[in-house]
Amino acid sequence: MALFEPFRIKSMEIPNRFVRSATYDGLAEKDGSVSDRQFALYEGLARGGAGLIVTGISYVHASGRISAFQNSIADDHDIEGWSALTRSVHRFGARIAVQLFHAGREKGRIYRKQPALAPSLLAEDPFFDGPHRGMNEDEILEVIEAFGDGASRARDAGFDAVQIHGAHAYLLSQFLSPFTNRREDQWGGGLENRLRLHREIVRTIRKRVGEDYPLLMKLGVEDGFAGGLEFREGVAAAEILAKDGLDSIEVSLGLRGRLYDQTEYRAGITRPDREAYYRHWCREIRKRVNVPVIMVGGVRSFETAEEIVQKEEADLVSLSRPLIREPDLISRWQRGDRSPSTCVSCNRCMEALLEAKPLACYGPKKEKST
């Protein structure tokens, strides 16, 4: 069965078609190093059957840090802890990628004493009220180099791949969206210029890690509100990046709106017709790129995952909230229990993170079997 067959992305062979989507966990040590609780988290996901695990957001530069309990890959001292984690995950047969991250202006939501870095200063914005300022050219180039440095450290630490975070209202989404990017230089304006940061990061990483090392991206292909990035440009961006040397694209949302249905974590996914809410994006992008496409967003049942892969709408299926509630969900499905995830998408797990609580399921308790 295709879902439980190996899948290769360059030098990385994934034991099945299931990806644990990158999820911030709030469990890192205050210096950004890997904590004992994170070892337990990732070992549980590996034992639970996830073929490829993508870590939570790991900042590549101090200016892009968004939390006191967020992992760092911004310093050579980080390599030792990450190396121990990758060895631990590999013992259970899973593959692991680190997600390279810069918050951009979103840092201003948490750290308000100094303006966060952004493509442009927006005096009025109904979706954001944190202090921020437009980046100068030297700062942009420094961040590009930081992504390259982070990727080099990831390879040295034994990660099987890296994933660039280019979605969910963070720095790369801010540059790609015409709503947040009002620049009039080579980093703003038309799509080619708004995509320049992504492309330079991809090129820099490729030079650092070599041709055979898998380079993935979570790409926001449409914003969650009118007046932002439109899907037609998101598709074009995916095509360009695939030709530039990306090895796989996980298709997701760009800038977030105010409501849950305008974000990547829609609520109330309790019926099959509410599942896989980015399926139409994946289907179209997979027709137009020559690299594997990863479907994320509201997959709750084995049948939906199977159909997506069988119909070649995506090559792999990515899960986040279901694996918070049931870390062994994929193993359960492989054993033959194909009942859907018991996650009801209440989003209490996400809300708890905003309250500085650790990642866990805070939803309704599971019914005990009799």
Steps between C-alpha positions, in 0.01 A plus 500: 500500500645835390461675835731250668751467219836681510537830318827663399590868486858515371726337762215456751288185494185546709350171626141605420298789356416664834666821615471656842452864409723750680335608825633743758507318835612759757731243658849625414741615765529876541835500320331338198646155558313171483331400826434158651129553437574548131690172489189332638276682251701411191572144608125453551427627149768272353368197689149599395569448132570844352720445196643851493493727804547874449604681816332808635616845390875542561636851463802557278573853627432667835292768326256228395441343840135510610498315832715443808431127463585467130787295361805661346712394207672838490825397668753219466439415865154378396641212296576272795144488634347461156744217422383307804138551395548383143679187621211430735237535227699289256502210748128458432533509121353846442656785307524852639531849351552828681280795411707813437313808616498877530198669655535834325258755640308231694774525763345835588192329640710355783811716529371857493797701629669523160348506150505160331641460150253509212505565126315829555356715775120502485353788695154344497439126490180332626684169545808613693583761764855419612799735466691439178714673237611443145826311452796653323695310236781398735248348742334304221835361385593411858178300542563316172844398624348393832269257320803356322690467827201332664475246220871418530458440873197281434695280261787475748253407776370203304168636377380318190369823346416861572170676448487877447197659665342711227145518632269602786569876508871471585784680322487326163121530483536868582735551207285300257171669584426833328305595813806508727770564239475861384866533407608685185842341460611160366331327797150628428251579226419222253502129581858452382626756750273392786625143452865604490559428870373143464715440193817641654450287811454188286813578297707573810395181675564291191855631478558411865352149513561362151274371225389173660386638836119536512376860515130540578275801547165561663360758260205730561325522164205722592424742782205452732325822399416706193764745383796278579686233304275331245524134404597576141821659630547225758494237227747699293728531804490123551595441136795739518632357827474142374708596197748677728582179685244437772451126547149503648225750580255478790205713389346728762364845584685830479390791719229423756167673536311554825276191506606136534372432148745767379794317658682171445328345804133499409268378772226238506648243262253230603352396163662365184384803300697729735823303463801587284411865454807577287440203273399718204825696528709182513320347206574799278859548614587133457398527134744784449816409692745215453572444871303311768209690652400460865134545596432658841185640657219312669565137404328292766421164339703223341258491207559865416878461519485190283280666240728805475803282426318254273356784291847657484377827646804494727792266560505512880247589769593722794332500841537725804207522741399131467852401610482734798200303621613157378877477438453134399216567252702389197607176667137438593395540140781272385390233748157498336295726728392753238261702714552876460709714728319594819622859460197730468704807400391698805833686483549498875852372432578809292336736750701344783825578317397866485468486878859366526383150585680199349369319194240241601141404429271702726184384324225260605629187668501185292233245573640191667448177309302230679 
